[in-house]
Amino acid sequence: MQDDKSSMTPQHVGIIMDGNRRWANERGLSHLEGHKVALNRLQDIIQTSVENDVPYLTAWAWSTKNWKRNKEFIEGIIWLFREQLKPGGVFDQAIEKGAMLRQIGSLEGFPKDVQDRAFEYFNRKPNEVKIVVNVALGYEGRDELMRAYKKMVDDGVTSDEIDADMVSGYLDTAGQPDVDLVIRTGGDHRTSGFMIWQAADAEYYFTQTLMPDFGASEYQEALRDYAGRERRLGGDSKKY
């Protein structure tokens, strides 16, 4: 095992935030309340990431598939993001703690006022950048790849010019390291199209804990689990 702390620390963690509705059902609360509590949990995850020197974090908060849910629920989610994209909201607090926020995915479907607020908060630089946090809104991995390919076509890229580095440069996370660790809360053991390209060589950590209950201690356990794994990546094994 390497002694260097950086070798034990993922450079990019992705979180599939699942289990919000089940958490709410168990408590007789609205599904919206489950999503609200889950968003607030991001504060713990961001702070713990900073304390463990994790420089990049991606949180999948809203899938393109979620637009298929009932109108009342969607209106509630829009209201929730509208409320959180205000002074004192979860995103404002994250910036105050040193998070450089980035939105990945497509905001198409959100009202213009929410898109405008998102653009403001996801382009605001904190006084001291301690971590880059991608908030995946209107996101799905296949959709991201299709948008990337379309941009390459629009830019006149020829087939001979396309390589892995070029594709990475057209993704929403251009310039960022690939994902080392993907955490999925809520008990399901599937990727659901999360960061198909960036997480190709990632380690996966599945937990039964529902996202609204996934706090600093649970996240710390996931990081410890990652540090004890052996990664081969096509070559000799490497234990972190």
RAHUSUL-V872587 format. One record per helix or strand. SS is the DSSP state (H for helix, E for strand). FROM is the first residue (numbers start at 1). LEN is the number of residues. If there is no record, write none. Layout:
BEGIN
SS_FROM_LEN ; SS_FROM_LEN
END
This chain:
BEGIN
H_5_4 ; E_12_5 ; H_20_7 ; H_31_21 ; E_56_8 ; H_64_5 ; H_71_14 ; H_90_7 ; E_99_6 ; H_112_10 ; E_131_9 ; H_141_14 ; H_159_3 ; H_164_7 ; E_181_4 ; E_203_4 ; H_211_3 ; H_216_12 ; E_230_2 ; E_238_2
END
